[in-house]
Amino acid sequence: MSGEPRGPVLLTGASGFVGAAVTRQLLRAGYEVRALVRHPREFQPPAGVTPCPGDITELASVVAAARGCEFVIHCAADYRLSLLPSDASRMIAVNVGGAANVLAAARLAGARRVVHCSTVGTLRFLRSGRVCTELDAAPSPATLAGPYKRSKWAAERLVLGQAPKGLEVVVVQPSTPVGSGDRRPTPTGQTIRDFLQGRIPAVVDTGLNLVAVEAVARGHVLALERGVAGRCYILGDRNLTLRQLLTQVAEIAGVAPPRWRVPLGLAFAAAISSEAQGRLRGRPASISLTSVRMAAHPMYVDSGRARRELGWEVGDLDLALLQAVRELGPATGGRAA
């Protein structure tokens, strides 16, 4: 893709954690932004952003918002690890059906390129904790833990395999973003909050890759400008064990680090019990079986392709984690050490 991109960019998910950061990065790069939002009255856009009412599950609204846009960045998603069985169909409608609608709308609106925000969760991680690249895509959704990963895998395959002729599609696969603005919060943000509130006294032996949310956002813009059509780009920074992550969180907050280890078998038993109680009470489990299944396979990744082909840089992860801890921790300053 040569030359400077032209015209407004339609962004879905602008009110979310990653989407809000993508908005900031697009504006810094000089783009005009249209934000597809379900509740325009509750959305306070910065200067340079035009809110467009709509929902990715309603094709007509996406088409209307995309009209006149040369580029689309699709960040909207239902990102939950703990949910009731009845919520799974909604997640599929949003994550898979929404991706199909964005593709269709981009074609009907005459857009040239779509950047689809996926996740490293679509990769095939092993118990050994090997470091994965874009070449390690899971062969089928059956190998993935939980509705979220499976729906994102299906959406990613759909985007890469069914993009209309003449429409360039680039996929970005963020690892675990942290930073300022995780207000809802994401599952990772909730883990940090739960630890700071004393609800995680022990950890399982697992690992993940952490990345600053602003770096992830810059990766979206670079994929728009420089990404090779039909290619995936992992956006990840530092591989850490869960104990290492929470120890760093503890150091920032001035609280005691996790002291005990929970065997995976015991974690599975606790999750099964929590899921059963959640169904009886009609609310998501406090310990989800999906989270424990994910913990059995450390999620370590390498972002070499994004660095080489996009010129992507990882940013300041330590600052991002500091911001996250300050915003997610209790107002009193955290637990007592």
N, C-alpha and C positions, 0 to 999 in steps of 0.2 A: 504494500500500500504506500504510494508515494505522495508527497505534497502534504499540505496542512488540511485536516478535515474541515468541512464546511457545514454550515447549517446547525439547527438546534439538535440536541440529543434528548431522546425520550428515556427517562430513568424510571424503572419500577422499583418499589421498595425504598423510596427516598426517606421515609420516616423511620426506617429500621437502623440498627447499629452500623452495619456495613454500608447501607445505602446512603445514610447521612454523611459518612466520610467520603463516599464516592462523589456526592454532591459538592462537597468542599473542594475536592481535587479537580473536578471538572471546571468549577468557577475559577480556580487559580490558573488553570490552563487556558482560560479565555473562552470557554464554551457557553452558549446559551443553553439552559436546561429546562426541560419540561418534566415535571414530576407527576406521575400517575399516583393518586392518593385516594383511598376509600372515603376519608372524612376530611374534606378540604377545610372545613371550619376549624378543625382541631390542628391543622398543619400550619405552622408559621414559617414560610419559606424565606430564605435570605434573599437579598437583592440579586436579580439575575435569574431567579427560578420562577417559572410559571406553573402553579398547581393545576392539574387536570383531573377532574373527578372521574373515578372509574375503578374497576376491579379486574385483575387479570383473569378471573374466571368468567368474565363477561366480555366476549370478543368485540362487540360493537363499541364499547367504551375504550378499549385499547386501540382499535382502529382510528377512532376519532382523535385520540391523544397523539397517535403516531403520524397523523397526516402532516406532510411537509418536513418530516424528520429524515435526515440521511442516515442517522445512527440510532441504535437502541442499545441500552445496557439494562439487562434483566437481573435485578437483585432480589425481587420479592420472593419470599418463600415462607412456608410454615415450618419453623425450626423448633421442634420440641422432641425431647427424648422420652419424656414421661407423659403418656396420654392414655385415655380409655379406649377400649377396642372400637367403640362407636365413632371415635375421632379419626380413625385411620382413613376412612373414605374421604373425609374433608381434606386431609393432608394430601392424598393422591390427586384430588380435584385441583388443589392449589399448586402443588409442585409439578405435577405432570401435565394436567389440563391447562394450567396457567402458562407453562412453557410452550405448549402447542399453540395457544392463542397468541402469544407474543410473536412467534414465528409467522403465523398467518397474518397478523396485523402488520408486521414489518413488510411482508410481501405486498399486501394490499395498499400500503401507504407508499410503496416505492422506496423503502429504505435500502441502503447498500450494505450495511454491516450490523450484526448483532453480537454483542458480548454477553455471554451467558455465565452467570455466577453459579458454579457448582460447589463441590466440596472435595477435600481429599478423602472423605468418607466413602467415595465410590471406588477407592483402590482396594487391592487385595492384600491386607495386612496379615502377617503370620504371628504365631505365638513366640517365635524366635526373636521378634523385634527387629527384623531386618529393615533397612532404610529403603523406602519405595520411591519410584519415579513415575512419570506419566505412562510409562510402558507397562505398569503393573495394574492395569484396570481390572476390576473384578469381572470374572467371566459371566456371572449371572447374579440377579438379585438374591437368589437363594443362599449365596455365600455371605451375605451382609446381615448385620444385626439391626433389627428393628425397622419400623415403617419409614422413618426419616431417611436413613441411608438408602433403603430400597427405592423410595420415591425419587430421590435425587439421582440415583443410578438410572432409573427409567427416563427421567427428564433429560439427563446428559446424553443417553443413547439416542433419544428422539431428536434432540437438537443436532447432533452430529450426523445422524443418518437420514433425516427427513427435511433438511433445510431446502427451501425452494430454490430452483435453479436461478442463478444470478444474485443470490443473497449470500454474502460472506458471513460465516459463523466462527467465532473464537470462544473457547471455553476457558475460564479461569477456575482454579481449584484451591481456594484458601484453606489453610490448615485451621488453627484455632486463634482467631483474632482477639486481642485485648487492647484496652485503651479507654479514652474518655468517651462517655456517651452511651454506655451499655446500661440503659435505664430500665429495661423491662424485667430482668436482664436475660441474656443468652444462657444456655446451660452452663457454659464455662464461668460466666459472671456469677451465676447462682452458686456454683461450687466455691468460688472465692468468698462470696458473702456468707455461705453456710459455715465455712471454716472460721472466718473472722467472728462469727457469732457462737462458736463453740460447738457446732453440730457435727463436726468431722474430727473426732479425737484420734482416729486411726485411718490408715490408707491401705489400699491394695497395691500390689506390685504391678504397675502399668506405666505407660509413657505416652506422651503426646508431643506435638510440635506447636510452638507458640510463635505468634507474629503480631507486630503492631498493626492496629486497624488502619492507620493512615497509610502504611506501606501497602496493605492489601488494596486500598482505594487507588493508590497510584498505579498499582498493577493493572487495575481495570482500565484506566486511561491509556496506559502503554499498550495494552492488548487491543484497544480501539485503534490506536495509531500505527502500531508496528507488528501486531500479532499475525502469524501465518494462518490463513483461513483453514478451518478443519482441524486445528491443532489445540491441544490442552496445555495449560501452563499452571504448574503448582506454585502457589504463593505461600511459602513457609519460611521460617527463620530458624529457631533454636529447638533442637530435640531435647526434651527433659523428661525425667521420671516424674510421676505425680508427687512423690515426696520432695523432689528438688523444687518443683514449682511452689508447693505450699510452704516449704522452708523459706524460699525467697519472699513469699507473701508475708510470712511471719516476721521476717527481718524488717521489712518495710513498715509493718504495723506495730512492731515492738511487742509481739506476743510470742508465746511458746510454740515451737515447731511441732509437727505431729510426732508422737513418740512410739506409736504402736503400729504393727502391721496386721492386716486382716487377711487370712487365707482366702483365696478365691472361692473355695467351696462354701465357706461360711457366708461370704458376700452373696453368692447365688441363693442360699437358703433365706437370707434376710430379704432379698429382693422378691422372691416368690411369695413370702409372707406379706410383704408390703403391697404387692400387686393384688393379692386376694383381699386385703383390707380396703384397698382403694376401690375395688369393684363394688364391695358391699356398701361403701359410703358414697359411691357415685362421684369420686374425684380421683385424679391421677395419683399414682403411688409416690411416696416420698423417696423410696429407693427403687428405681426402675430396673426391670430385668434387662432392658436394652443397654443401659449404662454399664451394667456388670458384664454383659456379653462383649461389649466394646472393650472393656478393660482387659479382657483375656488376650487381646491382640494389640500390643503397643503400636501407636500410630506415628511412626517416624518417617519423615520424608526428606527429599532433596529437591531444591528449587533451582538447580543448575541451568535448566533450559530457559527459565524466565530471565535469569541473569544474563545468559549469553545472547538470547534472541531479542529480548525486550529492552535490555539495559536496565533491568529492575534492580533496585537496592532495598535491603531489608529494613532500613530505618532504625529508630532508637527503641528497641524492645524494652530496655530497662525503664525508660521514661514512661512508655505506654503502660507497663505493669504498675508503676508508681501511681499513675493517674487512675487506673482501674481500682487499686486498693483504696485510695483516698475516697473515691466516689461510692464504692460498694460496701465499705466498712461502716459499722455503726457510728453514730454521731459522737458517742462517748470515746471514740478512739480505738475500739477493738476490745478483745477479751483481756482479762487480766493474765499476766504471764505466770 
